[in-house]
Amino acid sequence: MVIFDSEFGAYMCERCNLHYNTSELARECENWDMHHNSCNLRISRQSVEVASRKYPV
C-alpha cells in the first residue's frame, strides 16, 4: 500500500522504500515490485532519492 511519508514529504513505495512526488508513481513502483520481485529502472529513476543525486542515472 502506498503511503504518504510526512517526515520525508513524499509518497513511499512500501516494497522498496523509494519516495515519489506523486501517488501514481509510487503505486506504479509498488505494482511492478510486487509482480516482478524487482525494481524497474524506468520507474525508480523518477524517485526523489535519484532526483536529488548530483549526477543523474
PyMOL CGO cylinders between C-alpha atoms (Angstrom):
from pymol import cmd
from pymol.cgo import CYLINDER

trace = [
    CYLINDER, 0.00, 0.00, 0.00, 1.36, 3.41, -0.95, 0.3, 1, 1, 1, 1, 1, 1,
    CYLINDER, 1.36, 3.41, -0.95, 1.62, 5.78, 1.98, 0.3, 1, 1, 1, 1, 1, 1,
    CYLINDER, 1.62, 5.78, 1.98, 2.46, 9.46, 2.36, 0.3, 1, 1, 1, 1, 1, 1,
    CYLINDER, 2.46, 9.46, 2.36, 5.62, 9.79, 4.42, 0.3, 1, 1, 1, 1, 1, 1,
    CYLINDER, 5.62, 9.79, 4.42, 5.07, 13.12, 6.17, 0.3, 1, 1, 1, 1, 1, 1,
    CYLINDER, 5.07, 13.12, 6.17, 8.63, 13.20, 7.54, 0.3, 1, 1, 1, 1, 1, 1,
    CYLINDER, 8.63, 13.20, 7.54, 10.01, 12.86, 4.00, 0.3, 1, 1, 1, 1, 1, 1,
    CYLINDER, 10.01, 12.86, 4.00, 7.25, 14.88, 2.30, 0.3, 1, 1, 1, 1, 1, 1,
    CYLINDER, 7.25, 14.88, 2.30, 6.58, 12.35, -0.49, 0.3, 1, 1, 1, 1, 1, 1,
    CYLINDER, 6.58, 12.35, -0.49, 4.72, 9.13, -1.29, 0.3, 1, 1, 1, 1, 1, 1,
    CYLINDER, 4.72, 9.13, -1.29, 6.57, 5.93, -0.44, 0.3, 1, 1, 1, 1, 1, 1,
    CYLINDER, 6.57, 5.93, -0.44, 6.52, 2.52, -2.09, 0.3, 1, 1, 1, 1, 1, 1,
    CYLINDER, 6.52, 2.52, -2.09, 6.36, 0.11, 0.84, 0.3, 1, 1, 1, 1, 1, 1,
    CYLINDER, 6.36, 0.11, 0.84, 8.04, -2.68, -1.13, 0.3, 1, 1, 1, 1, 1, 1,
    CYLINDER, 8.04, -2.68, -1.13, 11.35, -0.90, -1.86, 0.3, 1, 1, 1, 1, 1, 1,
    CYLINDER, 11.35, -0.90, -1.86, 11.00, 2.26, 0.31, 0.3, 1, 1, 1, 1, 1, 1,
    CYLINDER, 11.00, 2.26, 0.31, 11.68, 4.69, -2.54, 0.3, 1, 1, 1, 1, 1, 1,
    CYLINDER, 11.68, 4.69, -2.54, 9.81, 8.01, -2.41, 0.3, 1, 1, 1, 1, 1, 1,
    CYLINDER, 9.81, 8.01, -2.41, 7.92, 9.72, -5.25, 0.3, 1, 1, 1, 1, 1, 1,
    CYLINDER, 7.92, 9.72, -5.25, 6.30, 13.12, -5.72, 0.3, 1, 1, 1, 1, 1, 1,
    CYLINDER, 6.30, 13.12, -5.72, 3.00, 11.56, -6.85, 0.3, 1, 1, 1, 1, 1, 1,
    CYLINDER, 3.00, 11.56, -6.85, 0.98, 8.68, -5.51, 0.3, 1, 1, 1, 1, 1, 1,
    CYLINDER, 0.98, 8.68, -5.51, 0.58, 7.37, -9.07, 0.3, 1, 1, 1, 1, 1, 1,
    CYLINDER, 0.58, 7.37, -9.07, 4.34, 6.85, -9.47, 0.3, 1, 1, 1, 1, 1, 1,
    CYLINDER, 4.34, 6.85, -9.47, 4.60, 5.23, -6.05, 0.3, 1, 1, 1, 1, 1, 1,
    CYLINDER, 4.60, 5.23, -6.05, 1.69, 2.90, -6.91, 0.3, 1, 1, 1, 1, 1, 1,
    CYLINDER, 1.69, 2.90, -6.91, 3.28, 2.02, -10.27, 0.3, 1, 1, 1, 1, 1, 1,
    CYLINDER, 3.28, 2.02, -10.27, 6.55, 1.21, -8.49, 0.3, 1, 1, 1, 1, 1, 1,
    CYLINDER, 6.55, 1.21, -8.49, 4.80, -0.91, -5.89, 0.3, 1, 1, 1, 1, 1, 1,
    CYLINDER, 4.80, -0.91, -5.89, 2.82, -2.84, -8.51, 0.3, 1, 1, 1, 1, 1, 1,
    CYLINDER, 2.82, -2.84, -8.51, 5.96, -3.59, -10.50, 0.3, 1, 1, 1, 1, 1, 1,
    CYLINDER, 5.96, -3.59, -10.50, 7.88, -4.66, -7.39, 0.3, 1, 1, 1, 1, 1, 1,
    CYLINDER, 7.88, -4.66, -7.39, 5.06, -6.95, -6.30, 0.3, 1, 1, 1, 1, 1, 1,
    CYLINDER, 5.06, -6.95, -6.30, 4.60, -8.67, -9.67, 0.3, 1, 1, 1, 1, 1, 1,
    CYLINDER, 4.60, -8.67, -9.67, 8.24, -8.93, -10.74, 0.3, 1, 1, 1, 1, 1, 1,
    CYLINDER, 8.24, -8.93, -10.74, 10.05, -9.13, -7.39, 0.3, 1, 1, 1, 1, 1, 1,
    CYLINDER, 10.05, -9.13, -7.39, 12.49, -6.48, -8.65, 0.3, 1, 1, 1, 1, 1, 1,
    CYLINDER, 12.49, -6.48, -8.65, 12.76, -2.74, -9.27, 0.3, 1, 1, 1, 1, 1, 1,
    CYLINDER, 12.76, -2.74, -9.27, 12.16, -1.14, -12.65, 0.3, 1, 1, 1, 1, 1, 1,
    CYLINDER, 12.16, -1.14, -12.65, 14.85, 1.38, -13.63, 0.3, 1, 1, 1, 1, 1, 1,
    CYLINDER, 14.85, 1.38, -13.63, 12.39, 3.45, -15.69, 0.3, 1, 1, 1, 1, 1, 1,
    CYLINDER, 12.39, 3.45, -15.69, 10.23, 3.92, -12.59, 0.3, 1, 1, 1, 1, 1, 1,
    CYLINDER, 10.23, 3.92, -12.59, 12.89, 4.14, -9.87, 0.3, 1, 1, 1, 1, 1, 1,
    CYLINDER, 12.89, 4.14, -9.87, 14.90, 6.79, -11.74, 0.3, 1, 1, 1, 1, 1, 1,
    CYLINDER, 14.90, 6.79, -11.74, 11.92, 9.11, -11.10, 0.3, 1, 1, 1, 1, 1, 1,
    CYLINDER, 11.92, 9.11, -11.10, 12.22, 8.68, -7.33, 0.3, 1, 1, 1, 1, 1, 1,
    CYLINDER, 12.22, 8.68, -7.33, 13.04, 11.59, -5.06, 0.3, 1, 1, 1, 1, 1, 1,
    CYLINDER, 13.04, 11.59, -5.06, 16.22, 9.82, -3.95, 0.3, 1, 1, 1, 1, 1, 1,
    CYLINDER, 16.22, 9.82, -3.95, 17.58, 9.59, -7.50, 0.3, 1, 1, 1, 1, 1, 1,
    CYLINDER, 17.58, 9.59, -7.50, 16.38, 13.07, -8.46, 0.3, 1, 1, 1, 1, 1, 1,
    CYLINDER, 16.38, 13.07, -8.46, 18.28, 14.56, -5.52, 0.3, 1, 1, 1, 1, 1, 1,
    CYLINDER, 18.28, 14.56, -5.52, 21.59, 12.99, -6.59, 0.3, 1, 1, 1, 1, 1, 1,
    CYLINDER, 21.59, 12.99, -6.59, 24.22, 15.28, -8.05, 0.3, 1, 1, 1, 1, 1, 1,
    CYLINDER, 24.22, 15.28, -8.05, 24.68, 13.12, -11.15, 0.3, 1, 1, 1, 1, 1, 1,
    CYLINDER, 24.68, 13.12, -11.15, 21.63, 11.71, -12.99, 0.3, 1, 1, 1, 1, 1, 1,
    CYLINDER, 21.63, 11.71, -12.99, 21.30, 8.00, -13.68, 0.3, 1, 1, 1, 1, 1, 1,
]
cmd.load_cgo(trace, "trace")
